[in-house]
Amino acid sequence: MMELHVGVDDTDSKRGMCTTYVGAVAIRSLQEEGVEVKGYPKLIRLNPMWPHKTRGNCAISFTVEVSPSQVPLVKERVLETVRSLAEMEVETTNPGVVFYASEKIPEELKSYAKKTVQEVVELEEAEALAREVGAEVHKFKMGRGLIGALAAVGHPLEKDWTYELIAYRSREYWGKPRRIDPSSVLLMDRLTYPRTFDNLDHGTGEIRITPHTPCPVLYGIRGESPEAVLRAHELVKAMEPVELVMVYRTNQGTDEHLKKSTISEIRPCTSVILEGKVASNPRTIPGGHVIFTLDDGTGTVDCAAYEPTRRFREVVRGLREGDRVRVCGGVREEPGIPRTINLEKLSILELVPLFRKKNPSCPRCGKSLKSEGRSKGYSCKKCGLHFPSAKPKLIPVERKVERGSFEVPPRCRRHLAKPLVREIHREY
Ligand SMILES: [Zn+2]
């Protein structure tokens, strides 16, 4: 018996399909042939700041244990599934499939996988590495999906990972409104959160497990363990048939896309963690977006909380010049706009004390003195005395924000971003 790793990417488009569905159908058809699929298939999210990314920028991989004589069957089944389901007629859909027979994943493949999550990788680099490690590649059209397919095969998911259970719709329902009982989702969330997460936006009550695209996904439940997502799935009442259910092990919700950086070292198309001081009070720009400038001693950069982030925006608005913060977010570069960090998370490390000036009081009568104008001192109207060197009193002002960590609401969260609840519940 031997292990064969299969990777697939870039089969979907904005109009439909989902690479996870292609994977699930391929796995089901292999299992029907008696092929053993080892462990959970992997769902790997790639760099969210990648230009020309597909919708969710995810690739999938799974491993089968087969006899050498079964290998041609496995390959044919997978390729056939991709051929029949991928959105081939859409120009930007360029599937790639990788087959890799190996007991161990070499280090260069692991570090390549990390690179595809944090940086931009060109197709040539993926092809060269596939040749080097001896992976078999299949390109459809331009075959750009090869980049992610190889990354999914190589991703070890060894530091942190989560699970996602995906329930798929019957074909005749694709594109129609999704029908699940909302109260069952509320109950499911109450019984399984935080072992499952992002079921609801707890701020607005909005259900987050159903996508809003025409893809075959009915719902996806994210969680810390296969048991947690399966339990949650049993609690959700779907009012349409579920064709297929698959549990993936994934790098979603792990912050793997973030890299510590200094402002001077920021590179385009990446996501960074920066620490520094607020260099200017936040300003609200047309559209309701809130921007402040961060200074870390190596340079300055604008940080933005966009309008849909709602309450998170209010936290950002409460910052003041001099506050020490840590920010996480994607680097946005657009012509005519200064480079901006699109905030995902904000930690307020230190708040500067704020004061408001108050006129000093008269040492004789205790009444508030009147200012004589700029640097001309103060005088008491009642006693008729002048105090040329009196200084205003500084009254501490209560800050509107507190130290701590804050995140954008689930509706604005990147698939890769680690929800704060995962950091708080470390015991899981
Ligand atoms: Zn007085």
Boltz pocket constraint, residues with backbone or C-beta under 6 A from the ligand:
constraints:
  - pocket:
      binder: B
      contacts: [[A, 362], [A, 363], [A, 364], [A, 365], [A, 366], [A, 367], [A, 380], [A, 381], [A, 382], [A, 383], [A, 384]]
      max_distance: 6.0
